[in-house]
Amino acid sequence: MRNMEKLLVVKVGGKVVENASSLQAMLARFAAHEGRKVLVHGGGVMATSVARAMGVDTTMVEGRRITGDKMIDVVTMVYGGLVNKRIVAMLECMGLNAVGLCGADMNIMLSTKRPVVDGIDYGWVGDVKRVDAHALSTLVEAGVVPVLAPLTHDGKGHILNTNADTIAAETARSLASRYDVTLVYCFEKNGVLLDPGDDGSVIASLQLRQFQELKASGVINQGMIPKLSNAFKALQSGVREVVITSVAHLDDLSQGTHLQ
């Protein structure tokens, strides 16, 4: 095993972020983990709700949000403001020294605007190009917990809506040369399920080939596909361990689905 300091990168999303009690429970377990850590959050359902209240239409294509001029304003306010600062405030009251960031802060995460693909223009959506591991590790070494919103920038003054699962994976990958990284995707399910309707059907260990077979058969579908694709990419890039689990098991990472 590499002689490196351990680092925990946790991505929280799904219904956990939308539910105050679930979020509180998750953050308490996150805060209880000793050592260096980074938190990445989503907030898509909340963004849709705020957009509706503001009269901004939401269009999704294969689970991905079309982000036009009005929608990028909404997600910037919700992800970078409402959700991010709420989480930071909660972590501070739990005794952590946290700082809320998006990719534009300290130039931490630079992206390129996604090109039109198969006639689909995703708008202000970013694909991660570079992560400044030095800047992130400087914060971590100072005892600060970075809390990353799912927003990056293009270096030309534009904020870009960026998938939170991707941000977590790219963050973990970038820091894997400096730390012994464990990447955890934490959401409302107990892990990757063979039967979405049965919380007890957790796949304890998942290999890339098995993932591809389950994806082809339709057992693994929708939002779980990009999550796992990013997770396997991180594992293949030096991240020591990747776990997909629930809030209830965040303090016991032997539970959930372990990628191999």
C-alpha positions in Angstrom: 0.0 0.0 0.0 1.2 3.5 -0.8 2.7 5.4 2.1 0.4 8.4 1.7 -2.0 10.3 3.9 -5.6 9.2 3.5 -8.1 11.5 1.9 -11.9 10.9 1.8 -13.8 12.4 -1.2 -17.6 12.1 -0.7 -20.2 13.1 -3.2 -23.7 13.5 -1.9 -26.7 13.8 -4.1 -30.1 12.5 -4.9 -32.9 12.9 -2.4 -30.4 13.3 0.5 -29.7 16.9 -0.5 -33.3 17.8 -0.7 -34.3 16.4 2.7 -33.1 18.4 5.7 -33.0 15.5 8.1 -31.2 13.2 5.7 -28.7 15.9 4.9 -28.1 16.6 8.6 -27.5 12.9 9.2 -25.1 12.6 6.3 -23.1 15.7 7.2 -22.8 14.5 10.8 -21.4 11.1 9.6 -19.1 13.0 7.2 -17.8 15.3 9.9 -17.1 12.3 12.2 -14.6 10.9 9.8 -11.1 11.8 11.0 -8.5 13.2 8.7 -8.5 15.0 5.4 -11.7 15.2 3.3 -13.5 16.9 0.5 -17.3 17.1 -0.1 -19.0 17.4 -3.5 -22.7 18.0 -3.7 -25.6 18.0 -6.2 -29.0 19.6 -6.0 -30.8 19.0 -9.2 -34.3 18.6 -7.8 -34.0 21.8 -5.9 -32.8 23.6 -9.0 -35.9 22.3 -10.9 -38.2 23.6 -8.1 -36.6 27.0 -8.1 -36.6 27.2 -11.9 -40.4 26.5 -11.8 -41.0 29.2 -9.3 -39.1 31.6 -11.5 -40.9 30.6 -14.6 -37.9 28.9 -16.2 -38.7 25.7 -18.1 -36.7 22.6 -17.4 -35.7 20.3 -20.2 -33.9 17.0 -19.6 -32.3 14.7 -22.2 -31.3 11.3 -21.0 -31.1 12.6 -17.4 -29.0 15.6 -18.3 -30.2 19.2 -17.9 -30.3 21.5 -20.9 -28.8 24.7 -19.5 -29.7 27.8 -21.5 -29.1 31.4 -20.5 -31.8 31.5 -17.9 -31.1 28.1 -16.5 -27.4 28.7 -15.9 -28.5 31.7 -13.7 -30.8 29.4 -11.8 -28.3 26.6 -11.2 -25.6 29.1 -10.3 -27.8 30.6 -7.6 -29.1 27.2 -6.3 -25.9 25.1 -6.5 -23.3 27.8 -5.7 -25.5 29.7 -3.3 -28.4 28.1 -1.6 -27.2 24.5 -1.4 -23.5 25.2 -1.1 -23.7 27.8 1.7 -26.3 25.8 3.6 -24.0 22.8 3.7 -21.0 25.0 4.7 -23.0 26.5 7.6 -24.0 23.1 8.8 -20.5 21.7 8.7 -19.2 24.8 10.6 -21.6 24.1 13.4 -20.3 20.5 13.5 -16.8 21.8 14.2 -15.3 21.6 10.7 -13.6 24.5 9.0 -15.3 24.4 5.6 -15.2 26.6 2.5 -17.7 26.5 -0.3 -16.3 26.6 -3.8 -17.2 26.2 -7.4 -14.7 25.5 -10.2 -14.1 29.2 -10.9 -12.9 29.8 -7.4 -9.1 29.7 -7.3 -9.4 28.4 -10.9 -9.9 25.0 -9.3 -11.7 23.3 -12.1 -11.6 24.4 -15.8 -14.0 22.9 -18.3 -14.9 23.1 -22.0 -18.4 23.9 -23.1 -20.0 20.7 -24.3 -20.3 20.6 -28.1 -23.5 19.9 -29.9 -23.9 16.1 -29.9 -26.3 14.3 -32.2 -28.2 17.5 -32.7 -28.5 18.2 -29.0 -27.3 21.5 -27.7 -26.8 21.2 -23.9 -26.1 24.9 -23.6 -23.9 26.1 -20.7 -22.8 22.6 -19.7 -19.2 21.8 -19.0 -16.9 18.8 -19.5 -14.0 18.9 -17.1 -10.6 19.6 -18.7 -8.3 20.3 -15.7 -8.4 20.2 -11.9 -5.9 22.2 -9.9 -4.8 19.5 -7.4 -2.2 21.9 -5.9 -4.8 24.5 -5.0 -7.1 21.8 -3.5 -4.4 20.1 -1.5 -3.2 23.5 -0.2 -6.7 24.0 1.4 -6.8 20.4 2.6 -3.3 20.7 4.2 -4.4 23.9 6.0 -7.2 21.9 7.7 -10.0 23.2 5.5 -12.7 21.1 4.0 -13.5 22.1 0.4 -17.2 21.9 -0.4 -17.5 21.8 -4.1 -20.7 22.8 -6.0 -21.4 21.2 -9.4 -20.3 24.3 -11.3 -17.1 24.9 -13.3 -15.9 27.6 -15.7 -14.5 27.9 -19.1 -11.7 30.5 -18.5 -13.6 33.0 -20.6 -15.9 34.3 -17.9 -18.7 31.7 -18.2 -20.0 29.5 -15.5 -20.8 25.9 -16.7 -23.2 23.4 -15.2 -21.2 20.3 -14.6 -22.3 16.8 -13.4 -21.5 16.4 -9.7 -20.6 12.7 -10.1 -18.0 13.8 -12.7 -16.7 16.5 -10.4 -16.2 14.0 -7.6 -14.4 11.5 -9.8 -12.2 14.2 -11.4 -11.4 15.6 -7.9 -10.5 12.1 -6.6 -8.4 11.4 -9.7 -6.5 14.6 -9.5 -5.6 14.1 -5.8 -4.7 10.4 -6.1 -1.0 11.2 -6.8 -0.9 13.1 -3.5 -3.1 11.1 -1.2 -4.4 7.6 -0.6 -7.9 8.4 -1.9 -11.2 6.8 -1.1 -14.1 8.0 -3.2 -17.6 7.6 -1.9 -20.9 8.2 -3.7 -23.5 8.6 -1.0 -27.2 8.7 -1.8 -30.6 7.4 -0.6 -30.0 3.7 -1.7 -27.9 1.1 0.0 -25.7 0.7 -3.1 -26.0 -0.6 -6.6 -29.1 -2.8 -6.7 -29.9 -5.8 -8.8 -33.6 -4.9 -8.2 -34.3 -1.2 -7.9 -37.4 -2.0 -5.9 -35.5 -4.1 -3.3 -33.1 -2.2 -1.1 -31.7 -5.5 0.1 -30.4 -6.6 -3.4 -27.1 -4.7 -3.1 -24.3 -5.9 -5.3 -21.5 -6.0 -2.8 -18.7 -6.1 -5.3 -18.9 -4.8 -8.9 -16.3 -5.3 -11.6 -16.2 -3.3 -14.9 -17.1 -6.2 -17.0 -20.1 -7.0 -14.8 -21.2 -3.3 -14.9 -21.1 -3.4 -18.7 -23.2 -6.6 -18.8 -25.8 -5.2 -16.4 -25.9 -1.9 -18.3 -26.5 -3.8 -21.6 -29.3 -5.8 -20.0 -30.9 -2.7 -18.6 -30.5 -3.7 -14.9 -28.3 -0.7 -14.4 -29.8 2.3 -16.1 -30.5 6.1 -16.1 -28.5 8.1 -13.6 -26.6 5.1 -12.3 -24.8 4.7 -15.6 -22.8 8.0 -15.6 -22.2 7.6 -11.8 -20.6 4.2 -12.4 -18.8 5.2 -15.5 -17.1 8.0 -13.6 -16.4 5.8 -10.6 -14.6 3.1 -12.7 -12.6 5.8 -14.5 -11.5 7.1 -11.1 -10.5 3.6 -9.9 -8.5 3.1 -13.1 -6.7 6.4 -12.5 -5.2 5.6 -9.1 -8.0 6.1 -6.7 -7.6 3.3 -4.1 -11.2 2.6 -3.3 -14.6 3.5 -4.6 -17.7 2.8 -2.6 -21.4 3.5 -3.5 -23.5 3.5 -0.4 -26.3 5.2 1.7 -26.2 7.8 4.4 -26.8 5.1 7.0 -23.6 3.4 6.1 -21.3 6.4 5.6 -19.7 5.6 8.9 -19.2 2.0 7.9 -17.7 1.8 4.5 -17.6 -2.0 4.5 -21.3 -1.7 3.5 -22.6 -0.8 0.1 -21.1 -1.6 -3.4 -17.3 -1.7 -3.8 -15.9 -1.3 -7.2 -13.1 -3.6 -8.3 
